[in-house]
Amino acid sequence: MAKGVFHVIVHATALLCCTVGICGETEELGTCAKDDGVDCGSQSLEVTPVITKLDGVEVGHVQDVILGGKTHQMTTLSMKPQVLEIKHFLTDEECDHMIRLAEKDGMFDSVTNTPTKSTNVKIMDMNRDTVLNLREFILTIENSFDIYLDEDDMLKMYSDLGMDTNSDTDISREELHSQDPKSVIDWLTEYVAKRPHKKSRMSRQAWLYPSKIRDKVLDEIQERVISLVGLPRILMDKNDEFQVVQYGPKGHYHAHWDSGSWTESYPCCHHLKTGSGQRCKSCRFMTVLLYLNEVEGGGATAFPIANNETFDEHSFRMSGKINLHRHCEDANLVVPAEKGKAIIWYNHHLDPTTGWVGELDSFTLHGGCGVTSGHKWIANKWILVSDDRDKDLDPNFRPNRT
């Protein structure tokens, strides 16, 4: 059975095996039985932990995984990125229980990190001809306001605001500069207020913390996920929360990455103090997505560029395929929502030199297709890991989980 394991490499560091959670234990003395007799009490033992991935082998490969004494079948849906699927990972009763817990906790509107009323507008003149065609103006609004309009929406804005003075559907530099930016922002605000599905994301959510709720069913689900992923216990215990999300009619989440690139200069959000106000990036090594109900229509998870030979972000954005309301079925991989199913993918490559988290895997671009009928419920489990191994494994460091 191919299954991820947590290996140990001996190097010159001061981390003791039990302290970093190699054995899944917290004692200071004794033997770490899960690592075949590694002595946790020896001050001379020096180890450097690494993280590993489950092995998908190849597309279509099916392997057994034993979780909590029950055998599940795990199927490889894609290798670029690696996406794994386990049907019946949750029972119907467990799915219903998670939904009840979320409703009891209280649902609130989901938001993204992109400001919707930004005054810092980046003009996306992609061909640098000093004129914005319809697609370029659509892209400008997407990047600046997190709003996703189609060509009919744009033409209505041009008409309502009198922007396109020569009616050629292109906005020249002169036409743009003659327009009061506030009038555009006000128009967008009013237009989207009546059409919330034009936002990049339309859903409601709640956060469930097993360590706070002390719910037996949630604890069992948490332990099942821990057994599945084979990552250090200390990482899993630090990040025990589940995000439960409800999508109503037209609910969706356009194509996005769950994690940020190491090339971005911002710190990881979970390393910042609550309320710091500092710009940051998500640092999520792995995503486990659980489907909690049968969806009447729509609601699939799409990976638009899965298994592509190459990926050019500029070309992809210009194509409009980021909009999963219109282009769900154009995605290379479309995973239907099925109650109790889990899908797993890794947002980052592994760094072969350090044995820790490497650069973002661009092919993990994904999103939630629009719900055409009924409602969709899911739960996300993210394992937060940064490029700072010492901080991630420090038992005294608690990540910001707000």
Sequence and secondary structure as in RCSB ss.txt:
>XXXX:A:sequence
MAKGVFHVIVHATALLCCTVGICGETEELGTCAKDDGVDCGSQSLEVTPVITKLDGVEVGHVQDVILGGKTHQMT
TLSMKPQVLEIKHFLTDEECDHMIRLAEKDGMFDSVTNTPTKSTNVKIMDMNRDTVLNLREFILTIENSFDIYLD
EDDMLKMYSDLGMDTNSDTDISREELHSQDPKSVIDWLTEYVAKRPHKKSRMSRQAWLYPSKIRDKVLDEIQERV
ISLVGLPRILMDKNDEFQVVQYGPKGHYHAHWDSGSWTESYPCCHHLKTGSGQRCKSCRFMTVLLYLNEVEGGGA
TAFPIANNETFDEHSFRMSGKINLHRHCEDANLVVPAEKGKAIIWYNHHLDPTTGWVGELDSFTLHGGCGVTSGH
KWIANKWILVSDDRDKDLDPNFRPNRT
>XXXX:A:secstr
       EE  S  B TTTTTTTS   SSSEEGGGTSEETT TT  BEE        STT EEEEEETTEEEEEE
EEEETTEEEEETTSS HHHHHHHHHHHHHH  EE   SS TT S      TT SSEE HHHHHHHHHHHH B   
HHHHHHHHHHHT  TTSSS EEHHHHHTS HHHHHHHHHHHHHH GGGBSEE EEEEE HHHH  HHHHHHHHHH
HHHH   HHHHHHT  EEEEEE TT EEEEE SS  TTS S BGGGS TT     B  EEEEEEEE S  SEE  
EEETTTT S   HHHHHHHTTT HHHHGGGSSEEE   TT EEEEESEEEETTTTEEEEE GGG EEE  EEES 
EEEEEEEEE  S HHHHH TT      
